[in-house]
Amino acid sequence: MLVLSGKEVAAHVQSEVKQTCSDFVHLTGHKPCLAVVLVGDDPASATYVASKGKACEAMGFDHRDYRLTAETTESELLSLVQKLNDDPLVDGILVQLPLPSHLDEKSIIHAIRPDKDVDGLHPVNVGRLMLGDPSFVACTPAGVMRILDYYKIETKGKEVVVVGRSNIVGKPMAALMIQKGRDATVTICHSRTEDLVLHTKKADILIAAIGKPHAITKEMVKNGAVVIDVGINRVVDTSKKRGYRLVGDVDYEGVSTICSAITPVPGGVGVMTIAMLMENTLLAAKMHV
């Protein structure tokens, strides 16, 4: 059984991005710049934002962090997004999700200029992805594809089952898999799918992105399948100093006994997300220069 180390792949991607960024800055005098907006005080979101800032510094990027109170109005947030849209020194804009409930995520995402949408969630970029045109791709699905490529896992003609239909992971994941050159046959399952096991059992490549700890068990997986676990869930663990541990959507201990390859949690898909964000930001900077 092969452990698909996202940590190893992310290090490879970041090394390439760092070198390319150095050459780019030397040639143009412009440092790629990522602006990250955090609304509210959600601890997990704050951790993600801090990680992105550290990654920017490690890559040689500029970065700007905007921390707004949970009471920020939609008009105030839209005003900041427009300011960043108009700033020629900002290459990428990321508004950390989820937003407080009184803010309309769709309106905020739609307000970001497509050429600065390094999260790959703007309708223009989503449409380009569906058409097979060059676009910014949502970072987590892009990271999954990079893991598969790194470990030379073939998708052509394979049965791929994606469990989860979110705009951030499930839908773009399926869109990537059906592109020419990838050539997979894709099934998308979700909370209303009847007889989920019937679908997951046929998967050559099973991608779990449903946000439920250990929702995919050994009985749901075909022998020899490749299993990609996108989930990152906190479960109570009093033996840990912090009082919890991180687990995926897949029961790793059980599934790893029958699959041919699997991503761990942590150290799998999660670390790839920031690596791909850095790659998207560098691409945006190249486009702008």
C-alpha positions in Angstrom: 0.0 0.0 0.0 1.4 3.4 -1.1 1.0 6.4 1.2 0.4 9.5 -1.0 2.3 12.1 0.9 0.9 15.6 0.2 3.7 16.9 2.3 6.3 15.6 -0.1 4.4 16.8 -3.2 3.8 20.3 -1.6 7.5 20.6 -0.9 8.3 19.8 -4.5 5.7 22.4 -5.8 6.9 25.1 -3.3 10.5 24.5 -4.4 9.6 25.1 -8.0 7.5 28.2 -7.2 10.2 29.7 -5.0 12.8 29.3 -7.8 10.5 30.6 -10.5 9.5 33.6 -8.3 13.1 34.5 -7.7 13.7 34.5 -11.5 10.5 36.5 -12.1 11.4 39.1 -9.5 14.9 39.4 -10.9 13.5 39.9 -14.4 10.6 42.2 -13.7 11.3 43.8 -10.3 7.8 42.9 -9.2 7.1 40.6 -6.3 3.9 38.5 -6.5 1.5 39.9 -3.9 -1.4 38.0 -2.2 -4.1 39.8 -0.2 -6.0 37.7 2.3 -9.1 39.0 4.0 -10.4 37.4 7.2 -13.8 38.4 8.6 -14.5 37.5 12.2 -12.4 35.5 14.7 -12.9 31.8 13.7 -9.8 30.0 15.1 -9.5 27.6 12.2 -9.7 30.4 9.6 -7.2 32.5 11.6 -4.8 29.5 11.5 -5.2 29.1 7.7 -4.6 32.8 7.1 -1.4 32.7 9.2 -0.2 29.7 7.2 -0.8 31.5 4.0 1.2 34.5 5.2 4.1 32.2 6.2 4.0 30.5 2.8 4.2 33.8 1.0 7.2 34.8 3.0 8.9 31.5 2.3 8.2 31.8 -1.4 9.5 35.4 -1.7 6.0 36.9 -2.2 4.6 40.0 -0.7 1.4 39.5 1.3 -1.3 41.7 2.9 -3.6 40.5 5.6 -6.8 42.3 6.3 -8.5 41.2 9.6 -12.1 42.6 9.9 -14.5 42.3 12.8 -17.4 39.9 12.6 -19.7 42.9 12.5 -18.3 44.1 9.2 -21.1 44.9 6.8 -21.3 43.6 3.3 -20.9 47.0 1.7 -17.7 47.5 3.8 -16.3 44.2 2.6 -17.2 44.9 -1.0 -15.5 48.2 -0.7 -12.3 46.6 0.4 -12.5 44.0 -2.4 -12.9 46.8 -4.9 -9.9 48.6 -3.5 -7.8 45.5 -3.9 -9.2 44.9 -7.4 -7.9 48.4 -8.3 -4.5 48.1 -6.7 -1.9 47.3 -9.4 0.5 45.9 -6.8 -2.0 43.2 -5.7 -2.0 40.1 -7.9 -4.2 37.7 -5.9 -7.2 38.2 -3.6 -8.5 35.6 -1.3 -11.5 36.1 1.0 -11.3 33.4 3.7 -14.4 31.2 3.9 -16.7 30.7 5.6 -17.9 34.2 6.2 -20.2 35.3 9.0 -23.9 34.4 8.2 -25.0 37.9 7.5 -22.6 38.2 4.5 -23.5 36.7 1.1 -20.5 34.6 0.1 -21.6 34.5 -3.5 -21.7 38.3 -3.8 -18.3 38.7 -2.4 -16.7 36.0 -4.6 -18.4 37.5 -7.7 -16.9 40.9 -6.8 -13.3 39.7 -7.1 -11.7 40.3 -10.4 -11.4 37.0 -12.3 -7.7 37.7 -13.0 -7.1 38.1 -9.2 -9.3 35.2 -8.2 -6.5 32.8 -7.1 -9.0 30.7 -5.2 -10.6 29.7 -8.6 -14.2 30.3 -7.4 -15.3 33.2 -9.6 -18.0 32.1 -12.2 -15.6 33.2 -15.1 -12.9 30.8 -13.8 -15.4 28.0 -13.1 -16.8 28.4 -16.6 -13.4 28.3 -18.2 -12.6 25.1 -16.3 -15.8 23.5 -17.5 -14.9 24.5 -21.1 -11.3 23.2 -20.7 -9.9 26.7 -21.2 -6.9 28.0 -19.1 -8.2 29.3 -15.8 -7.4 29.5 -12.1 -8.5 26.2 -10.6 -9.8 25.8 -7.1 -6.7 25.0 -5.0 -7.8 21.8 -3.3 -8.8 19.9 -6.4 -5.7 21.2 -8.2 -3.7 19.8 -5.3 -5.4 16.4 -5.7 -4.5 16.3 -9.4 -0.9 17.2 -8.6 -0.6 14.4 -6.1 -2.0 11.9 -8.7 0.5 13.2 -11.3 3.4 13.1 -8.9 2.8 9.5 -8.1 2.0 8.6 -11.7 -1.5 7.4 -11.0 -3.4 7.0 -14.3 -6.9 8.5 -14.6 -7.6 7.6 -18.2 -10.6 5.3 -18.5 -10.8 4.9 -14.7 -14.0 5.0 -12.7 -13.7 8.1 -10.4 -16.2 8.6 -7.6 -16.3 12.0 -5.9 -18.2 12.0 -2.6 -19.2 15.6 -2.1 -20.6 18.3 -4.4 -19.3 21.6 -2.9 -18.3 24.4 -5.2 -14.8 24.4 -3.5 -14.0 20.7 -4.0 -16.6 18.3 -5.4 -17.8 20.1 -8.5 -14.4 21.4 -9.7 -12.8 18.0 -8.9 -15.3 16.2 -11.2 -14.7 18.9 -13.9 -11.0 18.3 -13.8 -11.3 14.6 -14.1 -13.5 14.6 -17.2 -11.2 17.0 -19.2 -9.5 15.6 -22.3 -6.2 14.2 -21.3 -7.6 13.1 -18.0 -10.4 11.0 -19.5 -12.0 9.6 -16.4 -15.6 8.5 -16.0 -16.9 10.4 -13.1 -19.8 9.9 -10.6 -20.6 12.6 -8.1 -22.3 11.4 -4.9 -23.8 13.5 -2.1 -26.0 13.5 1.0 -29.1 12.6 -1.0 -27.4 9.7 -3.0 -29.2 6.4 -2.4 -27.2 3.3 -1.7 -23.8 5.2 -1.5 -21.9 2.0 -1.1 -23.1 0.8 -4.5 -21.3 3.8 -6.1 -18.1 3.9 -3.9 -17.5 0.2 -4.4 -17.0 0.6 -8.1 -14.4 3.4 -7.8 -10.9 2.9 -9.1 -10.2 6.3 -7.6 -12.4 7.4 -4.7 -12.3 11.0 -3.5 -13.9 11.8 -0.2 -14.9 15.4 0.4 -17.9 15.4 2.7 -16.7 16.8 6.0 -17.7 13.9 8.2 -15.1 12.0 10.2 -14.5 8.4 9.1 -17.6 8.4 6.8 -15.9 6.2 4.3 -15.2 2.8 5.8 -13.4 -0.4 4.6 -16.7 -2.0 3.5 -17.3 0.9 1.1 -14.1 0.6 -0.9 -13.1 -1.7 -3.7 -9.9 -3.8 -3.2 -7.0 -2.0 -4.8 -8.7 1.4 -5.2 -6.8 4.7 -4.9 -8.3 6.7 -2.0 -8.0 10.5 -1.8 -9.1 11.9 1.6 -9.9 15.6 1.3 -11.5 15.8 4.8 -9.9 17.5 7.8 -12.1 17.1 10.9 -11.4 17.8 14.5 -12.4 15.0 16.9 -12.1 15.1 20.7 -9.0 13.4 22.0 -8.2 14.0 25.7 -4.8 12.3 25.3 -3.7 15.2 23.2 -2.5 18.5 24.8 -4.8 20.5 22.6 -7.8 18.2 23.4 -8.4 17.1 19.8 -6.8 15.3 16.9 -7.3 15.7 13.1 -8.9 12.9 11.1 -10.2 12.6 7.6 -13.4 11.6 6.0 -11.9 8.1 5.5 -11.3 5.5 8.2 -7.6 5.3 7.4 -6.8 2.3 9.6 -9.5 0.1 8.0 -9.3 1.4 4.4 -5.5 1.3 4.2 -5.6 -2.5 4.6 -7.4 -3.0 1.2 -6.6 0.0 -1.0 -3.5 0.3 -3.3 -2.8 4.0 -2.3 -4.2 6.5 0.1 -3.6 10.1 1.3 -3.0 10.5 5.1 -4.7 13.1 7.3 -2.9 15.3 8.2 -0.1 15.4 5.7 -2.1 14.7 2.6 -4.4 16.9 0.5 -4.6 19.7 3.1 -1.0 20.8 2.7 -1.4 20.9 -1.1 -4.0 23.6 -0.9 -1.6 26.3 0.1 1.1 25.1 -2.3 -1.4 25.5 -5.2 -2.5 28.9 -3.9 1.1 30.0 -4.2 1.3 28.7 -7.7 -1.9 30.4 -8.7 -0.6 33.7 -7.2 2.6 33.5 -9.2 0.6 32.8 -12.3 -1.5 35.9 -11.7 1.6 38.0 -11.3 2.9 36.8 -14.6 -0.4 37.6 -16.3 -0.4 41.1 -14.8 3.2 41.9 -15.7 
